[in-house]
């Protein structure tokens, strides 16, 4: 049993790697699209600030995932593994087609789907965290849109007498700062979700580790109120490495296909997205960084003219957002059933 739990912890870190790989577009698409940094330099920059978040961001989101969404009494190793498999499959499907879906909602949907596959709808602890999570599917892109739009309008007003060349000279270096802020906020929110899943697994398996000594003793966790340091560092390392490898299909969609961006637009989009994500992280809300930055990019594009935004593509992205939780939940429920059958055999 202990070997099985350790293997699932490693799979959770694999998901975190795929999360970073899939969501690297969130952090680097605008800075690559504006050609402020090359793709390689951008992913190195983003990965570094993903990891910096480990030492500067709390664990409120991780605790919400670990104990605030699923009835903890029904959580076991198969539920966790089923949830991870459902999320991983959906992430890979959307990555293949270049769709910037939410890794966060894939994980939440997978976790819920596997739990429902085991115990029915009573497995879900309907309450504040679910209301916040589901509400922010709509709220986060709107907040990102408003922040991006507002910042862009403010910049236009401040630099209304400056030439386009001068504006570019100012905002090319400024975009390094905004990209770093976005990468930091992305790491701070997204890495915590995997941390919460791992802690949920360790709490469910605590009886198996209570009598252990040596290295295995560090896997013992009494409850989800404390996140072990090794879980934090492991999650941030995995998501940073995933970002380093990048998901170039989605970078292309985010960086140039939704709307064309200049450095000033990239600065406004990244800063607006980062502020919205950081606010959600502060209140322990597992928000989608993908939704938020996409909304911010749309807001920036809309300041030029509404036709500057490719609304058909944006509409297909929204459909992917709406499908993510039910699709990953369905895949996870199937994965749980298969795992439970294999265990019985």
Short mmCIF file of the C-alpha atoms (twelve columns), coordinates in Angstrom:
data_MODEL
# 
_entry.id   MODEL 
# 
loop_
_atom_site.group_PDB 
_atom_site.id 
_atom_site.type_symbol 
_atom_site.label_atom_id 
_atom_site.label_alt_id 
_atom_site.label_comp_id 
_atom_site.label_asym_id 
_atom_site.label_seq_id 
_atom_site.Cartn_x 
_atom_site.Cartn_y 
_atom_site.Cartn_z 
_atom_site.pdbx_PDB_model_num 
ATOM 1   C CA . UNK A 1   0.000   0.000  0.000   1 
ATOM 2   C CA . UNK A 2   2.805   2.404  0.900   1 
ATOM 3   C CA . UNK A 3   4.471   1.832  -2.483  1 
ATOM 4   C CA . UNK A 4   1.150   2.539  -4.208  1 
ATOM 5   C CA . UNK A 5   0.729   5.840  -2.337  1 
ATOM 6   C CA . UNK A 6   4.293   6.912  -3.124  1 
ATOM 7   C CA . UNK A 7   3.679   6.128  -6.809  1 
ATOM 8   C CA . UNK A 8   0.531   8.296  -6.788  1 
ATOM 9   C CA . UNK A 9   2.488   11.175 -5.209  1 
ATOM 10  C CA . UNK A 10  4.954   10.915 -8.106  1 
ATOM 11  C CA . UNK A 11  2.058   10.902 -10.594 1 
ATOM 12  C CA . UNK A 12  0.730   14.050 -8.902  1 
ATOM 13  C CA . UNK A 13  4.082   15.714 -9.551  1 
ATOM 14  C CA . UNK A 14  3.847   14.517 -13.166 1 
ATOM 15  C CA . UNK A 15  0.477   16.288 -13.387 1 
ATOM 16  C CA . UNK A 16  2.098   19.420 -11.973 1 
ATOM 17  C CA . UNK A 17  4.775   19.163 -14.668 1 
ATOM 18  C CA . UNK A 18  2.070   18.832 -17.343 1 
ATOM 19  C CA . UNK A 19  0.245   21.760 -15.716 1 
ATOM 20  C CA . UNK A 20  3.334   23.933 -16.157 1 
ATOM 21  C CA . UNK A 21  3.872   22.581 -19.675 1 
ATOM 22  C CA . UNK A 22  0.232   23.191 -20.618 1 
ATOM 23  C CA . UNK A 23  -0.042  26.576 -18.894 1 
ATOM 24  C CA . UNK A 24  3.334   28.008 -19.904 1 
ATOM 25  C CA . UNK A 25  1.342   30.000 -22.452 1 
ATOM 26  C CA . UNK A 26  -0.260  31.910 -19.582 1 
ATOM 27  C CA . UNK A 27  3.101   33.288 -18.560 1 
ATOM 28  C CA . UNK A 28  4.979   33.706 -21.823 1 
ATOM 29  C CA . UNK A 29  2.535   34.038 -24.725 1 
ATOM 30  C CA . UNK A 30  2.292   37.814 -24.607 1 
ATOM 31  C CA . UNK A 31  6.003   38.440 -24.131 1 
ATOM 32  C CA . UNK A 32  6.777   36.049 -27.006 1 
ATOM 33  C CA . UNK A 33  3.957   37.459 -29.143 1 
ATOM 34  C CA . UNK A 34  5.351   40.987 -28.736 1 
ATOM 35  C CA . UNK A 35  8.896   39.680 -29.418 1 
ATOM 36  C CA . UNK A 36  10.321  41.207 -26.259 1 
ATOM 37  C CA . UNK A 37  11.921  37.827 -25.467 1 
ATOM 38  C CA . UNK A 38  12.727  34.790 -27.543 1 
ATOM 39  C CA . UNK A 39  10.700  31.660 -26.716 1 
ATOM 40  C CA . UNK A 40  13.625  30.026 -24.878 1 
ATOM 41  C CA . UNK A 41  14.474  33.114 -22.835 1 
ATOM 42  C CA . UNK A 42  10.770  33.572 -22.010 1 
ATOM 43  C CA . UNK A 43  10.304  30.072 -20.602 1 
ATOM 44  C CA . UNK A 44  13.471  30.361 -18.497 1 
ATOM 45  C CA . UNK A 45  12.216  33.706 -17.159 1 
ATOM 46  C CA . UNK A 46  8.764   32.303 -16.416 1 
ATOM 47  C CA . UNK A 47  10.045  29.093 -14.790 1 
ATOM 48  C CA . UNK A 48  12.294  31.074 -12.464 1 
ATOM 49  C CA . UNK A 49  9.431   33.206 -11.173 1 
ATOM 50  C CA . UNK A 50  7.104   30.183 -10.945 1 
ATOM 51  C CA . UNK A 51  9.567   28.783 -8.418  1 
ATOM 52  C CA . UNK A 52  10.114  32.064 -6.551  1 
ATOM 53  C CA . UNK A 53  6.439   31.864 -5.537  1 
ATOM 54  C CA . UNK A 54  7.324   28.884 -3.299  1 
ATOM 55  C CA . UNK A 55  8.987   31.257 -0.843  1 
ATOM 56  C CA . UNK A 56  6.586   34.185 -1.007  1 
ATOM 57  C CA . UNK A 57  3.039   32.779 -1.321  1 
ATOM 58  C CA . UNK A 58  1.000   31.044 1.403   1 
ATOM 59  C CA . UNK A 59  -0.953  27.771 1.166   1 
ATOM 60  C CA . UNK A 60  -4.595  28.916 1.407   1 
ATOM 61  C CA . UNK A 61  -5.505  27.446 -2.001  1 
ATOM 62  C CA . UNK A 62  -3.866  24.098 -1.173  1 
ATOM 63  C CA . UNK A 63  -5.837  23.831 2.067   1 
ATOM 64  C CA . UNK A 64  -9.087  24.624 0.234   1 
ATOM 65  C CA . UNK A 65  -8.454  21.823 -2.275  1 
ATOM 66  C CA . UNK A 66  -7.264  19.369 0.373   1 
ATOM 67  C CA . UNK A 67  -10.222 19.684 2.710   1 
ATOM 68  C CA . UNK A 68  -12.891 22.051 1.389   1 
ATOM 69  C CA . UNK A 69  -14.367 20.414 -1.712  1 
ATOM 70  C CA . UNK A 70  -14.635 16.633 -1.252  1 
ATOM 71  C CA . UNK A 71  -15.893 14.655 1.746   1 
ATOM 72  C CA . UNK A 72  -12.538 13.589 3.211   1 
ATOM 73  C CA . UNK A 73  -13.903 10.358 4.672   1 
ATOM 74  C CA . UNK A 74  -14.394 8.828  1.213   1 
ATOM 75  C CA . UNK A 75  -10.999 9.864  -0.191  1 
ATOM 76  C CA . UNK A 76  -8.591  7.011  -0.815  1 
ATOM 77  C CA . UNK A 77  -5.664  6.288  -3.107  1 
ATOM 78  C CA . UNK A 78  -7.890  5.190  -6.006  1 
ATOM 79  C CA . UNK A 79  -9.956  8.398  -5.824  1 
ATOM 80  C CA . UNK A 80  -6.823  10.515 -5.965  1 
ATOM 81  C CA . UNK A 81  -5.270  8.502  -8.790  1 
ATOM 82  C CA . UNK A 82  -8.523  8.478  -10.774 1 
ATOM 83  C CA . UNK A 83  -8.794  12.256 -10.406 1 
ATOM 84  C CA . UNK A 84  -5.215  12.787 -11.553 1 
ATOM 85  C CA . UNK A 85  -5.650  10.517 -14.582 1 
ATOM 86  C CA . UNK A 86  -8.830  12.306 -15.660 1 
ATOM 87  C CA . UNK A 87  -7.102  15.696 -15.394 1 
ATOM 88  C CA . UNK A 88  -3.959  14.529 -17.202 1 
ATOM 89  C CA . UNK A 89  -5.918  13.059 -20.127 1 
ATOM 90  C CA . UNK A 90  -7.998  16.232 -20.578 1 
ATOM 91  C CA . UNK A 91  -4.898  18.431 -20.367 1 
ATOM 92  C CA . UNK A 92  -3.136  16.404 -23.050 1 
ATOM 93  C CA . UNK A 93  -6.188  16.489 -25.337 1 
ATOM 94  C CA . UNK A 94  -6.516  20.275 -25.092 1 
ATOM 95  C CA . UNK A 95  -2.750  20.742 -25.458 1 
ATOM 96  C CA . UNK A 96  -2.780  18.652 -28.652 1 
ATOM 97  C CA . UNK A 97  -5.450  20.861 -30.189 1 
ATOM 98  C CA . UNK A 98  -3.845  24.077 -28.910 1 
ATOM 99  C CA . UNK A 99  -6.823  25.028 -26.727 1 
ATOM 100 C CA . UNK A 100 -5.942  27.093 -23.609 1 
ATOM 101 C CA . UNK A 101 -8.208  25.237 -21.179 1 
ATOM 102 C CA . UNK A 102 -7.802  25.347 -17.406 1 
ATOM 103 C CA . UNK A 103 -5.481  22.817 -15.747 1 
ATOM 104 C CA . UNK A 104 -6.898  23.966 -12.425 1 
ATOM 105 C CA . UNK A 105 -10.465 23.111 -13.349 1 
ATOM 106 C CA . UNK A 106 -9.318  19.850 -14.951 1 
ATOM 107 C CA . UNK A 107 -7.806  18.818 -11.620 1 
ATOM 108 C CA . UNK A 108 -10.815 19.961 -9.593  1 
ATOM 109 C CA . UNK A 109 -13.201 18.253 -12.016 1 
ATOM 110 C CA . UNK A 110 -11.129 15.077 -12.011 1 
ATOM 111 C CA . UNK A 111 -10.976 14.969 -8.210  1 
ATOM 112 C CA . UNK A 112 -14.739 15.495 -7.932  1 
ATOM 113 C CA . UNK A 113 -15.513 12.988 -10.697 1 
ATOM 114 C CA . UNK A 114 -13.470 10.219 -9.100  1 
ATOM 115 C CA . UNK A 115 -15.115 10.903 -5.722  1 
ATOM 116 C CA . UNK A 116 -18.593 10.780 -7.284  1 
ATOM 117 C CA . UNK A 117 -17.574 7.584  -9.088  1 
ATOM 118 C CA . UNK A 118 -16.941 6.028  -5.687  1 
ATOM 119 C CA . UNK A 119 -19.683 7.418  -3.442  1 
ATOM 120 C CA . UNK A 120 -22.194 9.281  -5.618  1 
ATOM 121 C CA . UNK A 121 -23.073 12.959 -5.343  1 
ATOM 122 C CA . UNK A 122 -22.884 12.874 -1.545  1 
ATOM 123 C CA . UNK A 123 -19.096 12.857 -1.975  1 
ATOM 124 C CA . UNK A 124 -19.201 16.562 -2.875  1 
ATOM 125 C CA . UNK A 125 -19.155 19.007 0.039   1 
ATOM 126 C CA . UNK A 126 -21.248 21.737 -1.546  1 
ATOM 127 C CA . UNK A 127 -20.330 25.025 0.082   1 
ATOM 128 C CA . UNK A 128 -18.309 28.204 -0.184  1 
ATOM 129 C CA . UNK A 129 -15.314 26.746 -2.025  1 
ATOM 130 C CA . UNK A 130 -17.458 25.221 -4.762  1 
ATOM 131 C CA . UNK A 131 -19.470 28.429 -5.109  1 
ATOM 132 C CA . UNK A 132 -16.242 30.416 -5.439  1 
ATOM 133 C CA . UNK A 133 -14.666 27.967 -7.884  1 
ATOM 134 C CA . UNK A 134 -17.679 27.718 -10.176 1 
ATOM 135 C CA . UNK A 135 -18.400 31.449 -9.976  1 
ATOM 136 C CA . UNK A 136 -14.845 32.315 -10.947 1 
ATOM 137 C CA . UNK A 137 -15.201 30.399 -14.205 1 
ATOM 138 C CA . UNK A 138 -17.211 33.474 -15.207 1 
ATOM 139 C CA . UNK A 139 -15.751 36.081 -12.864 1 
ATOM 140 C CA . UNK A 140 -12.013 35.569 -13.493 1 
ATOM 141 C CA . UNK A 141 -12.025 36.266 -17.256 1 
ATOM 142 C CA . UNK A 142 -14.309 39.270 -16.679 1 
ATOM 143 C CA . UNK A 143 -11.978 40.626 -13.986 1 
ATOM 144 C CA . UNK A 144 -9.010  39.989 -16.270 1 
ATOM 145 C CA . UNK A 145 -10.800 41.705 -19.176 1 
ATOM 146 C CA . UNK A 146 -11.672 44.750 -17.083 1 
ATOM 147 C CA . UNK A 147 -8.164  44.973 -15.631 1 
ATOM 148 C CA . UNK A 148 -6.512  44.673 -19.046 1 
ATOM 149 C CA . UNK A 149 -8.924  47.153 -20.603 1 
ATOM 150 C CA . UNK A 150 -8.568  49.644 -17.743 1 
ATOM 151 C CA . UNK A 151 -4.780  49.496 -17.676 1 
ATOM 152 C CA . UNK A 152 -4.599  49.906 -21.434 1 
ATOM 153 C CA . UNK A 153 -6.902  52.937 -21.366 1 
ATOM 154 C CA . UNK A 154 -4.808  54.434 -18.556 1 
ATOM 155 C CA . UNK A 155 -1.576  53.906 -20.491 1 
ATOM 156 C CA . UNK A 156 -3.091  55.416 -23.632 1 
ATOM 157 C CA . UNK A 157 -4.059  58.512 -21.646 1 
ATOM 158 C CA . UNK A 158 -0.654  58.877 -19.952 1 
ATOM 159 C CA . UNK A 159 1.239   58.445 -23.225 1 
ATOM 160 C CA . UNK A 160 -1.268  60.195 -25.470 1 
ATOM 161 C CA . UNK A 161 1.377   62.673 -26.741 1 
ATOM 162 C CA . UNK A 162 4.170   60.096 -27.144 1 
ATOM 163 C CA . UNK A 163 5.092   58.524 -30.449 1 
ATOM 164 C CA . UNK A 164 4.516   54.763 -30.917 1 
ATOM 165 C CA . UNK A 165 8.282   54.226 -31.093 1 
ATOM 166 C CA . UNK A 166 8.794   55.919 -27.725 1 
ATOM 167 C CA . UNK A 167 5.973   53.917 -26.146 1 
ATOM 168 C CA . UNK A 168 7.612   50.712 -27.374 1 
ATOM 169 C CA . UNK A 169 10.964  51.765 -25.913 1 
ATOM 170 C CA . UNK A 170 9.335   52.280 -22.505 1 
ATOM 171 C CA . UNK A 171 7.225   49.122 -22.415 1 
ATOM 172 C CA . UNK A 172 9.638   46.575 -23.850 1 
ATOM 173 C CA . UNK A 173 11.669  46.511 -20.586 1 
ATOM 174 C CA . UNK A 174 8.506   47.096 -18.531 1 
ATOM 175 C CA . UNK A 175 7.066   43.907 -19.978 1 
ATOM 176 C CA . UNK A 176 9.874   41.929 -18.345 1 
ATOM 177 C CA . UNK A 177 8.501   43.060 -14.980 1 
ATOM 178 C CA . UNK A 178 4.858   42.353 -15.880 1 
ATOM 179 C CA . UNK A 179 5.759   38.904 -17.242 1 
ATOM 180 C CA . UNK A 180 7.646   38.088 -14.045 1 
ATOM 181 C CA . UNK A 181 4.653   39.191 -11.959 1 
ATOM 182 C CA . UNK A 182 2.305   37.024 -14.015 1 
ATOM 183 C CA . UNK A 183 4.607   33.979 -13.762 1 
ATOM 184 C CA . UNK A 184 4.882   34.464 -10.008 1 
ATOM 185 C CA . UNK A 185 1.106   34.685 -9.574  1 
ATOM 186 C CA . UNK A 186 0.581   31.673 -11.866 1 
ATOM 187 C CA . UNK A 187 2.989   29.514 -9.864  1 
ATOM 188 C CA . UNK A 188 1.526   30.722 -6.586  1 
ATOM 189 C CA . UNK A 189 -2.025  29.658 -7.479  1 
ATOM 190 C CA . UNK A 190 -1.569  26.610 -9.716  1 
ATOM 191 C CA . UNK A 191 1.137   24.715 -7.802  1 
ATOM 192 C CA . UNK A 192 -1.018  24.833 -4.680  1 
ATOM 193 C CA . UNK A 193 -3.786  22.770 -6.259  1 
ATOM 194 C CA . UNK A 194 -1.531  19.759 -6.665  1 
ATOM 195 C CA . UNK A 195 -0.234  20.311 -3.150  1 
ATOM 196 C CA . UNK A 196 -3.808  20.065 -1.866  1 
ATOM 197 C CA . UNK A 197 -4.398  16.809 -3.761  1 
ATOM 198 C CA . UNK A 198 -1.200  15.257 -2.378  1 
ATOM 199 C CA . UNK A 199 -2.033  16.260 1.176   1 
ATOM 200 C CA . UNK A 200 -5.523  14.810 0.752   1 
ATOM 201 C CA . UNK A 201 -3.903  11.521 -0.270  1 
ATOM 202 C CA . UNK A 202 -1.467  11.552 2.663   1 
ATOM 203 C CA . UNK A 203 -4.242  12.297 5.173   1 
ATOM 204 C CA . UNK A 204 -6.352  9.459  3.731   1 
ATOM 205 C CA . UNK A 205 -3.343  7.117  3.996   1 
ATOM 206 C CA . UNK A 206 -2.029  8.296  7.370   1 
ATOM 207 C CA . UNK A 207 -2.764  4.985  9.093   1 
ATOM 208 C CA . UNK A 208 -0.246  3.288  6.805   1 
ATOM 209 C CA . UNK A 209 2.515   5.744  7.723   1 
ATOM 210 C CA . UNK A 210 1.851   6.221  11.446  1 
ATOM 211 C CA . UNK A 211 4.257   3.476  12.497  1 
ATOM 212 C CA . UNK A 212 6.899   4.179  9.842   1 
ATOM 213 C CA . UNK A 213 10.409  5.364  10.636  1 
ATOM 214 C CA . UNK A 214 13.138  6.974  8.561   1 
ATOM 215 C CA . UNK A 215 12.293  8.550  5.221   1 
ATOM 216 C CA . UNK A 216 8.747   7.148  5.089   1 
ATOM 217 C CA . UNK A 217 7.936   8.912  8.350   1 
ATOM 218 C CA . UNK A 218 7.922   12.215 6.449   1 
ATOM 219 C CA . UNK A 219 4.857   11.008 4.522   1 
ATOM 220 C CA . UNK A 220 2.747   10.981 7.692   1 
ATOM 221 C CA . UNK A 221 0.269   13.885 7.795   1 
ATOM 222 C CA . UNK A 222 -2.347  14.176 10.529  1 
ATOM 223 C CA . UNK A 223 -4.722  16.577 8.714   1 
ATOM 224 C CA . UNK A 224 -4.863  19.064 5.840   1 
ATOM 225 C CA . UNK A 225 -4.197  22.107 8.034   1 
ATOM 226 C CA . UNK A 226 -0.451  21.864 7.426   1 
ATOM 227 C CA . UNK A 227 1.292   21.406 4.076   1 
ATOM 228 C CA . UNK A 228 4.636   19.567 4.441   1 
ATOM 229 C CA . UNK A 229 7.575   21.568 3.132   1 
ATOM 230 C CA . UNK A 230 8.696   18.774 0.803   1 
ATOM 231 C CA . UNK A 231 5.265   18.821 -0.861  1 
ATOM 232 C CA . UNK A 232 5.540   22.571 -1.470  1 
ATOM 233 C CA . UNK A 233 9.050   22.376 -2.945  1 
ATOM 234 C CA . UNK A 234 8.176   19.308 -5.026  1 
ATOM 235 C CA . UNK A 235 5.071   20.950 -6.509  1 
ATOM 236 C CA . UNK A 236 6.816   24.215 -7.336  1 
ATOM 237 C CA . UNK A 237 9.786   22.376 -8.841  1 
ATOM 238 C CA . UNK A 238 7.527   20.238 -11.053 1 
ATOM 239 C CA . UNK A 239 5.426   23.145 -12.341 1 
ATOM 240 C CA . UNK A 240 8.551   25.230 -12.983 1 
ATOM 241 C CA . UNK A 241 10.184  22.429 -14.986 1 
ATOM 242 C CA . UNK A 242 6.966   21.992 -16.962 1 
ATOM 243 C CA . UNK A 243 6.934   25.691 -17.776 1 
ATOM 244 C CA . UNK A 244 10.572  25.429 -18.852 1 
ATOM 245 C CA . UNK A 245 9.660   22.875 -21.515 1 
ATOM 246 C CA . UNK A 246 6.697   24.958 -22.709 1 
ATOM 247 C CA . UNK A 247 3.541   24.187 -24.658 1 
ATOM 248 C CA . UNK A 248 4.159   25.893 -27.978 1 
ATOM 249 C CA . UNK A 249 0.796   25.115 -29.606 1 
ATOM 250 C CA . UNK A 250 -1.029  27.098 -26.916 1 
ATOM 251 C CA . UNK A 251 1.593   29.855 -26.905 1 
ATOM 252 C CA . UNK A 252 0.746   30.516 -30.554 1 
ATOM 253 C CA . UNK A 253 -2.997  30.718 -29.814 1 
ATOM 254 C CA . UNK A 254 -2.597  33.014 -26.819 1 
ATOM 255 C CA . UNK A 255 0.212   35.184 -28.164 1 
ATOM 256 C CA . UNK A 256 -1.011  36.029 -31.627 1 
ATOM 257 C CA . UNK A 257 -4.272  34.414 -32.665 1 
ATOM 258 C CA . UNK A 258 -6.679  36.030 -30.157 1 
ATOM 259 C CA . UNK A 259 -5.439  39.549 -30.945 1 
ATOM 260 C CA . UNK A 260 -2.239  41.207 -32.119 1 
ATOM 261 C CA . UNK A 261 -0.231  42.732 -29.265 1 
ATOM 262 C CA . UNK A 262 2.498   45.350 -28.967 1 
ATOM 263 C CA . UNK A 263 4.750   45.569 -25.870 1 
ATOM 264 C CA . UNK A 264 2.420   48.122 -24.249 1 
ATOM 265 C CA . UNK A 265 -0.520  45.742 -24.744 1 
ATOM 266 C CA . UNK A 266 1.485   42.803 -23.427 1 
ATOM 267 C CA . UNK A 267 2.359   44.834 -20.316 1 
ATOM 268 C CA . UNK A 268 -1.285  45.729 -19.672 1 
ATOM 269 C CA . UNK A 269 -2.522  42.175 -20.268 1 
ATOM 270 C CA . UNK A 270 0.098   40.562 -18.026 1 
ATOM 271 C CA . UNK A 271 -0.258  43.094 -15.232 1 
ATOM 272 C CA . UNK A 272 -4.056  42.905 -15.274 1 
ATOM 273 C CA . UNK A 273 -4.009  39.116 -15.241 1 
ATOM 274 C CA . UNK A 274 -1.423  38.993 -12.449 1 
ATOM 275 C CA . UNK A 275 -3.377  41.368 -10.208 1 
ATOM 276 C CA . UNK A 276 -6.580  39.342 -10.628 1 
ATOM 277 C CA . UNK A 277 -4.841  36.003 -9.953  1 
ATOM 278 C CA . UNK A 278 -2.970  37.337 -6.916  1 
ATOM 279 C CA . UNK A 279 -6.212  38.625 -5.398  1 
ATOM 280 C CA . UNK A 280 -7.839  35.201 -5.780  1 
ATOM 281 C CA . UNK A 281 -4.775  33.454 -4.309  1 
ATOM 282 C CA . UNK A 282 -4.849  35.746 -1.281  1 
ATOM 283 C CA . UNK A 283 -8.416  34.636 -0.516  1 
ATOM 284 C CA . UNK A 284 -7.660  30.932 -1.139  1 
ATOM 285 C CA . UNK A 285 -9.740  30.695 -4.333  1 
ATOM 286 C CA . UNK A 286 -8.487  28.117 -6.889  1 
ATOM 287 C CA . UNK A 287 -8.898  30.378 -9.914  1 
ATOM 288 C CA . UNK A 288 -7.974  29.515 -13.493 1 
ATOM 289 C CA . UNK A 289 -4.899  31.447 -14.578 1 
ATOM 290 C CA . UNK A 290 -5.749  30.531 -18.189 1 
ATOM 291 C CA . UNK A 291 -9.204  32.109 -17.977 1 
ATOM 292 C CA . UNK A 292 -7.850  35.234 -16.343 1 
ATOM 293 C CA . UNK A 293 -5.004  36.024 -18.730 1 
ATOM 294 C CA . UNK A 294 -7.167  35.201 -21.775 1 
ATOM 295 C CA . UNK A 295 -9.781  37.675 -20.550 1 
ATOM 296 C CA . UNK A 296 -7.063  40.259 -19.994 1 
ATOM 297 C CA . UNK A 297 -5.717  39.798 -23.540 1 
ATOM 298 C CA . UNK A 298 -9.243  40.223 -24.930 1 
ATOM 299 C CA . UNK A 299 -9.686  43.397 -22.862 1 
ATOM 300 C CA . UNK A 300 -6.470  44.857 -24.236 1 
ATOM 301 C CA . UNK A 301 -7.455  44.009 -27.818 1 
ATOM 302 C CA . UNK A 302 -10.875 45.571 -27.332 1 
ATOM 303 C CA . UNK A 303 -9.337  48.986 -26.539 1 
ATOM 304 C CA . UNK A 304 -8.313  49.304 -30.199 1 
ATOM 305 C CA . UNK A 305 -11.603 48.180 -31.680 1 
ATOM 306 C CA . UNK A 306 -13.916 45.261 -31.071 1 
ATOM 307 C CA . UNK A 307 -12.996 43.748 -34.428 1 
ATOM 308 C CA . UNK A 308 -9.354  43.493 -33.262 1 
ATOM 309 C CA . UNK A 309 -10.394 40.483 -31.183 1 
ATOM 310 C CA . UNK A 310 -11.001 37.208 -33.000 1 
ATOM 311 C CA . UNK A 311 -14.304 36.532 -31.278 1 
ATOM 312 C CA . UNK A 312 -14.850 33.215 -33.068 1 
ATOM 313 C CA . UNK A 313 -11.658 31.812 -31.568 1 
ATOM 314 C CA . UNK A 314 -12.492 33.356 -28.187 1 
ATOM 315 C CA . UNK A 315 -15.901 31.637 -28.347 1 
ATOM 316 C CA . UNK A 316 -14.313 28.224 -28.954 1 
ATOM 317 C CA . UNK A 317 -12.019 28.816 -25.987 1 
ATOM 318 C CA . UNK A 318 -15.025 29.614 -23.779 1 
ATOM 319 C CA . UNK A 319 -16.666 26.337 -24.827 1 
ATOM 320 C CA . UNK A 320 -13.498 24.507 -23.765 1 
ATOM 321 C CA . UNK A 321 -13.683 26.268 -20.386 1 
ATOM 322 C CA . UNK A 322 -17.287 25.176 -19.848 1 
ATOM 323 C CA . UNK A 323 -16.528 21.594 -20.844 1 
ATOM 324 C CA . UNK A 324 -13.381 21.182 -18.747 1 
ATOM 325 C CA . UNK A 325 -14.913 20.263 -15.380 1 
ATOM 326 C CA . UNK A 326 -17.585 17.839 -16.693 1 
ATOM 327 C CA . UNK A 327 -15.176 16.275 -19.241 1 
ATOM 328 C CA . UNK A 328 -12.351 15.696 -16.771 1 
ATOM 329 C CA . UNK A 329 -14.864 14.536 -14.136 1 
ATOM 330 C CA . UNK A 330 -16.290 11.936 -16.532 1 
ATOM 331 C CA . UNK A 331 -12.827 10.661 -17.449 1 
ATOM 332 C CA . UNK A 332 -11.846 10.498 -13.789 1 
ATOM 333 C CA . UNK A 333 -15.004 8.615  -12.804 1 
ATOM 334 C CA . UNK A 334 -14.269 6.031  -15.507 1 
ATOM 335 C CA . UNK A 335 -10.638 5.814  -14.357 1 
ATOM 336 C CA . UNK A 336 -11.757 5.259  -10.746 1 
ATOM 337 C CA . UNK A 337 -14.131 2.468  -11.770 1 
ATOM 338 C CA . UNK A 338 -11.375 0.750  -13.728 1 
ATOM 339 C CA . UNK A 339 -8.924  1.098  -10.828 1 
ATOM 340 C CA . UNK A 340 -11.476 -0.257 -8.337  1 
ATOM 341 C CA . UNK A 341 -12.148 -3.223 -10.648 1 
ATOM 342 C CA . UNK A 342 -8.439  -3.956 -11.014 1 
ATOM 343 C CA . UNK A 343 -7.950  -3.836 -7.239  1 
ATOM 344 C CA . UNK A 344 -10.806 -6.304 -6.708  1 
ATOM 345 C CA . UNK A 345 -9.282  -8.677 -9.242  1 
# 
